[in-house]
Amino acid sequence: MFVFFVPMNKYIYMIMFGLVNFWSVMIHDGEYMISSAVINSAAHHSVHHLYFNYNYGQYFTLWDRIGCSYRTPGEELLNPKLKTDKNVWKKQSKDVDAFDEFGKPTDASDATFKVGPHAKTKAL
């Protein structure tokens, strides 16, 4: 429907379509090439898939920051040695299981999810 509401040259459309598909593959491939607080990188997107309630932005982190859904990727997602460490995977699995059906941390979750500028109570 976008094509009908925002007309553009067919070649520009094909280039944009290709770039969007390339970007989608890049944020899902697990290769964390950049560590930026502005660009929503593969590490940011991994946080989105691990914890469900963070980093919804497609390209940039601005709206996540404004909407209080931004979470900085941890070192374990950026360090090549840590991202393949089985102990890190076990911790991430434990953290993922510590969320309720609405994506909010439960009492069993790690304390890191309950601190920060957006925490309103001790038990979110």
C-alpha positions in Angstrom: 0.0 0.0 0.0 2.9 2.3 0.7 3.7 2.5 -3.0 0.3 3.8 -3.8 0.3 6.5 -1.1 3.9 7.6 -1.5 4.7 7.4 -5.2 8.3 7.3 -6.3 10.5 6.4 -9.2 10.5 2.6 -9.7 14.3 2.4 -9.6 14.4 4.4 -6.4 11.8 2.1 -5.0 13.8 -1.0 -5.9 16.9 0.4 -4.4 15.1 1.2 -1.2 13.5 -2.2 -1.1 16.9 -3.8 -1.5 18.4 -1.7 1.3 15.6 -2.5 3.7 16.0 -6.2 3.0 19.8 -5.9 3.4 19.3 -4.1 6.8 16.8 -6.7 8.0 19.3 -9.5 7.3 22.1 -7.5 8.9 20.3 -7.0 12.2 19.5 -10.7 12.4 22.8 -12.3 11.4 24.5 -12.1 14.8 27.6 -10.2 13.5 27.8 -7.1 15.7 29.9 -4.8 13.5 29.2 -1.5 15.3 28.6 -0.3 18.8 26.6 2.9 18.5 24.1 4.5 20.9 22.3 6.1 17.9 22.1 3.3 15.3 19.9 0.3 16.1 22.5 -2.4 15.5 22.4 -6.2 15.5 23.3 -6.1 19.2 20.3 -3.8 19.9 18.1 -6.1 18.0 19.4 -9.1 19.9 18.3 -7.4 23.1 14.9 -7.0 21.5 14.6 -10.7 20.8 16.1 -11.7 24.2 13.9 -9.5 26.4 10.9 -8.6 24.2 10.2 -5.2 25.7 13.2 -3.3 24.5 14.7 -1.7 21.3 11.7 -1.7 18.9 13.3 0.8 16.5 14.2 -0.3 13.0 17.1 2.0 12.2 17.7 4.4 15.1 17.3 4.4 18.9 15.7 7.8 19.2 12.1 6.7 19.6 13.1 3.9 22.0 14.8 6.5 24.2 11.8 8.8 24.0 9.4 6.0 24.7 11.5 4.5 27.6 12.0 1.2 25.7 15.7 1.6 25.0 18.2 -0.9 26.5 21.9 -0.8 25.9 23.4 -4.1 24.7 25.7 -5.7 27.2 29.3 -6.5 26.6 28.4 -10.1 26.1 26.7 -9.2 22.8 29.6 -7.1 21.5 32.6 -9.2 22.6 33.2 -12.1 20.2 34.6 -14.4 22.9 31.7 -13.7 25.3 28.9 -14.1 22.7 29.9 -17.7 22.2 30.4 -18.5 25.8 28.0 -21.2 27.1 27.8 -19.6 30.5 26.6 -16.3 28.9 24.0 -18.3 27.0 22.8 -19.9 30.2 22.5 -16.5 31.9 20.6 -15.1 28.9 18.3 -18.2 29.0 17.6 -17.6 32.7 17.0 -13.9 32.1 14.5 -14.6 29.3 12.6 -17.0 31.5 12.3 -14.3 34.2 9.7 -12.3 32.3 5.9 -12.6 32.6 3.5 -12.8 29.7 3.5 -9.0 29.3 7.3 -8.8 29.0 7.8 -7.3 32.5 10.5 -8.7 34.8 9.2 -10.9 37.5 10.5 -11.2 41.1 12.8 -14.0 39.9 14.6 -11.8 37.4 18.0 -10.4 37.7 18.3 -7.1 39.6 19.7 -5.4 36.5 16.2 -5.3 35.1 14.8 -3.5 38.1 17.1 -0.5 38.2 17.4 2.6 36.0 15.5 5.7 35.3 12.4 3.9 34.2 11.9 1.7 37.2 8.9 2.9 39.2 8.8 0.3 41.9 11.0 -2.4 43.2 8.9 -5.1 41.6 7.9 -4.0 38.1 
